[in-house]
Amino acid sequence: MQDNFDLAASKRKVMLIDDEFFIHDLVGEALDAFCDVISVETGDDALMAAQHWTPNLILVDVEMPGIDGYETCRRFKAMAATAGVPVIFLSGHDQIEDRLKGYEAGGEDYLTKPFNPVEFRTKIQNVLSMVEQRGELKSRVEDATQTAMTAMTSMGEMGLLLEVLKNFNTCLNCESLVDAMLAGLRLYELQGAVQIRTPDGKLTKTEQGMATPLEESVIDHMAKMERIMLFKNRMSITYEHVSLLVNNMPVGDADRCGRLRDHLAMLAEGANVRLQGILAMQESNRRGTAIEQTVIRISNALRDIDADQRQSQINTSLAVDEAMDQFDRVLLSVALSEAQEAYFSNTIKQGLDKILNSQSNAIDLQDKLTTIIRELKSALAK
């Protein structure tokens, strides 16, 4: 695990909020090698501690004395100093309703107790790595947002939709299609997550990078529900291969909200159609490669057959000539009458002529085989 982090650098700061002391010991032992862990028992204590000690990650129990984990998370997200700090919930419950509450509160992940220390350590390392990557992407997102604002002043909402759909046509793989959908959301000043599903797996991203496990679990759940779902200021749109989750629908502006619903539905449908085209193109390429390899093998086999048969014809002609020479010599050594000699000679000659004629008939077939080989080679060269 240490290969993923520079342990010589400053340790990451992790705040654990839990009223069960054995959890303090378990978390401290799992993270000690690469984290400084501060443990508190209640949400109020955590909020006070954060005024003097800003963590890189917050672990919070859902059920605690005083304010619960969800409210604690909301208050951390409302504080400027900790608004961007990822929050992971710890709970003994694992229902979709509990996960949705965590997502609504702004959490990044949801872990159920009891947890395996090794798996827990790996997950925390992944979250901290994701936070570092998001920091690197922040400036890019700000630049993209500025570009989106400029575009908004010169294009109407329908124009934006047409621009996004046009950009879909340049996407040649799943990654570029997801990025184009996220760029479309930015043009509408919206934030959310995009998921595409293919036979090879699924890809879920936000404009900050790869989606958190909690974001992915929520969009997975919404993908099993109705095509368009509205809950508070969030909206999900689901097609066969594509799901779109918007986190900041302008519910205070009913007219714009309705227009966005229609536009985003068309955006998601357009992405679904384009993804089907990408999958068909990829399948066609795979089949084309397989066909090309098969044609090469057939061409090589036909070439070998052609060479063998032509050599067989040559060998047969030589054998017939040699047989006639031997027969002529035999006739000279045997005392036969002219009639007998003519009879035997004609009989042998007729038999050998039949052999040669059969070989001659095969030449036409052999020439056709040679033509096929040339055509296959020409097709492979294109």
N, C-alpha and C positions, 0 to 999 in steps of 0.2 A: 504493500500500500504506500510506502514512503516514496516510491518512484514518482507518484503523482504530485508531490509537494516538496518544496524546498524547506526542509525542517530547520535549516540554519536561519531562515528569514523569520520575521515576527510571526508568532503563532496567531491563528485566527481566533477571534473572540466569540464564544458561544455562551448565550444566557439560557439556563434551564429553569423553567418555572413549573414546579411540581411539589405537591404536599406529601409525597411518598419518598421517604429517605433512601430506600433501597434503589429507587430509580436514579437518585443523585449519584450513588456509588457506581451503578452500572454504566451510566452515561460518562461519568468522569474517567472510569477505567478504559472505556472504549475509545475516547477521544483524546486522552492525555498526550499522546505522542505528537499531535499536530494542532491542538487547540488549547486555549486557556478557557476553562469552564467556570462560570460563576453561577451558583445555585441559589434560588430563592423559593419561598413556599407559596406566595400568593401573587396575584396580578398587580395589586397595589404596590407591593414591595418591588416588583420588577420595574414598574413605571418610574418609581423614585430612583432606583439604581441606574436606570438608563439616562438620567439627567447628568450623571457623572461618568458613565461607562457605556459607550456606544458599541453594541455587539455587531459582529458580521452575520450572525445567525441566531434566531430565537427558537427554542424548543418549548412548547407550552402544553400543559395538560388541559384537556377539555373541561373536566369536572374538578373544581377547586373551591375552597372556602372563599366567600366574597364574590367578586366578579369572576365569571367563568372564562374559559380560554378564548371563546369567540369574541367576547367583549374586550378582553385584554388585547387581542390581535387588532381589533378595530381601533383601539386607542393608540396602539403603536403606529398604525398606518396613518393616523391623523396627526402624529407628531412629525415635524419637519426632519428632525435628526434621524428618525428610525423609519420613515415612510418607505424607503427602498430596501429595508432589511428583510430578507426572506423569513417567513414564519412557518414552522412545521408543527402540526398538531399531534399530540400523543393521546390515544384514547383506547378504551377497551371495547368500544362500539365501532362497527364497520358497515353501517347501513348507508345507502345512497343519500338519504336525508341528512345524515351526519356529515357526509363529504360535501354536500351542497352548502350546508351551513358554513363549513370551513372555507369553501370557495367564495361564498358571499362575503365572508369577513375579510377576505384578502390573503388567505394562506396559500403557500406554495406546494405543500404536500400534507399527507395525512397518514400517520403510522399507527398501527394497532398494537396494543400490548397483549401479551408479552412479545418482545422482539428479540431476534438473534443478534448478539453483540457484533459479530463479524459482518452480517448483512447491514446492520445499523451503521457501522463505521463506514462501509462502502457508500451507502446512500448519502451520508453527511458529506463525505469527500466529493461526491458528484454534485451535490447542491452548491458547495462552496466553489467548485470549479465553474459551475454554471453562472454564479454571481460574478466571478471575475470576467467571464466571457461577455456577460451583459454589459459590464462596465466598458469594455472595449467597443461594444456596438452602440453605446449611448450616443456618442458624437455623430455616428452615421445616421442614426434615427432622427436626431435633431435636424441634420442637414436635409434628410428626406422630407421631414415635416415642413420645413421652410419651403422646399420645392413644391410640396402639395398645396400650401397656402397660396403660393404664386399662381399655380394652375387653377385654383378655385376662382380667382378673380377673372380669368379669361375664358372659362368654359362653364357651361351649365351642367346640371346634374346628369342630364341625358347624354351630353357630350362626354362627360367623364366615363359614363358606362360604355359608350362606343369606343373610347380610347382604351379602356381596360380590355374589352373583348378583342380589339385589334391586336393588343399586345399578347393575348393568349395564342394567337396564330404563330408567334415566333418561338413559343415554348416547345422544346424538343424532349424534355424529360420531366419527371415528377417534381424535382427540386425547383426548377425554374418556374413551373406552373404555380407552386405554392407561393413563391416569392412574388409573382405577378398578382396573385390574389391579395396578398398583404399590402402590396403597393396600391391596389385598388381601394382597400379600406382607408389607407392614409389619405388618398385623394378626397374621400368623403369626411375626413377628420374623425375617423372611427378607429377603434382599437379592438382587437380580439384575437382569435386563434383560427387556424385553418387546418383541416385534416383531409388527406386523400388516402383512399384504401385501394390496394391492388392485390393481385394474387401473390405477389412477392412480399407483402406486408403493408404497413401503414406508416405515414409520415405526418407528424403533428407539429406545427410551428406557430410562434407568435413573432411580432416584430422585434422582440428581444432575443430571439433565437429559438432553440428547441423548447417545446412546451414543458412545463413542470408536470410531474406525475399527477398532481391533483387536477390541473387543467385538462390533461389527457383523459383522465377518468370521467370528468364531467362531460366532455364532448363525446366520449364513447357512449355514455348513458343517453345523451340527447339524440345520438344517431339512431337509437332504437325507437324513438318516439315519432310524433307527427312531423310532416315535412317542414312546417314553420311553427316554431314555438316562441312565445313571448313570456318572459317572467321578469317583472320590474323593469329595469333599464337594459336587460339583456335579451338577445334574440338569437335563436339557432335556426339554421336552414340546412336541410339534409337532402342530398340526392344519392343515387346508388353508390357512387365512388367518392363523393365530395361532401364535407360538412363544414359549415361556416358558423362561428360563434362570435357575436358582437357584444362587447361589454359595456358600451356607453351610448345606447340608443337615445336620441333626444326626445324622451317621453313627454317633456313639457311642451313640445311643438308637435301637435297631433298631425298636422298636414305634412310636415317634413318627415315625420316618423313613417307615415303611410307611404310617401314616395320612396323613402329609403328601403322600406320593406320590399316594394315591387322591384326596385333597381337591383338590390342585393340578391333577390331570388333569381333574376335574370343573370346576374354575375355568376352565381353558384351553378346555375344550369349550364351556362356557357363553359364554365370550367369543367363540368362533368362531361360535356360533349367533347371538349378538347382532350381530356384525359383518355376518353375512349379511343380517340384518334391516335394518341401517343402509344397506348397499349397495342392497338392494331398494327401500328408501324413497327413497334418492337417485335411483335409476334411475326410479322412479315419478314423482318430482317433475320430472325432466328430460322424461319422456314427457308428463306432464300439461301442462307448459309448451308443448311442441311441438304437442300436440293443441289447446290453447287458441288458439295463434297460427294454426293451420290453420283452426279453426272461425271465427275472426275474418275471415280472408281469404275463406272460403266465404260467410259472411254478407254481407260487403261486395259480393262478386260477384253473389250472388243479389239483393241489394237493387238493384244497378245494372240487372240483367236485368229485374227486376220493373218498374222505372221506365221502361225503354226499351219494354217490351212494352205497358204501359198507354198510353204516349204514342203508340205505333204504332196502337193501337185507336182512340184519339181521332182521329188523322190520317186513318185509313181511313174512319171515319164521316163526317168532314167532306168527304172527297173524293167519297164516294158521294152525299151530299146535293148537292154542287156539280155532279156529273155529271148528276143527275136534272134539276136546274134548267136546265142547258145543253141537255139533250135536249128538254125541253119548249119551250124557245125555238126550237130548230131545227124542231120539228114545226109551230110556228106560221108559220114562214117558207116552208114547203114545201107545195105544193098536193097534198095526199094525200086520198084518200077516207077516210071514217070507218073503214072496215074496215082499210085499210092503216095508218092511224094507230094503231088499236087493236092491230094485230098487232105493229108495231114497238115500241110502248110496253110491251106485255106481255112481249115478248122481252127488252128492256133491263131491265125491272123484275125479271124472274126471275133474270137474271144478277147484278144488284146485290144481290138478296135472298140469293143463295147466298153472296156475299162477306160480307154482314152476319151470316148464320147461322154461317159458319165462324169469324168473329170472336166471336160469342156463345159458341160451344163452347169457345173459348180462355179465356173469362172464368173458367170453373170451375177450369181448370188454374192460372190466374193467382191465384185466391183461395187455392188450396192452397199455392202458392209463397209467398204473403204470410203464411200461417199458419206455415209452416216457418221463415221469417225471424224471426217473433215468438218462436217457441219457442227458436231458437238464441240470440237476445238475452237471453231469460229465463234460459237455462242459464248463459250467461257472467256474468250479474249475481249468481249465487249464490256 
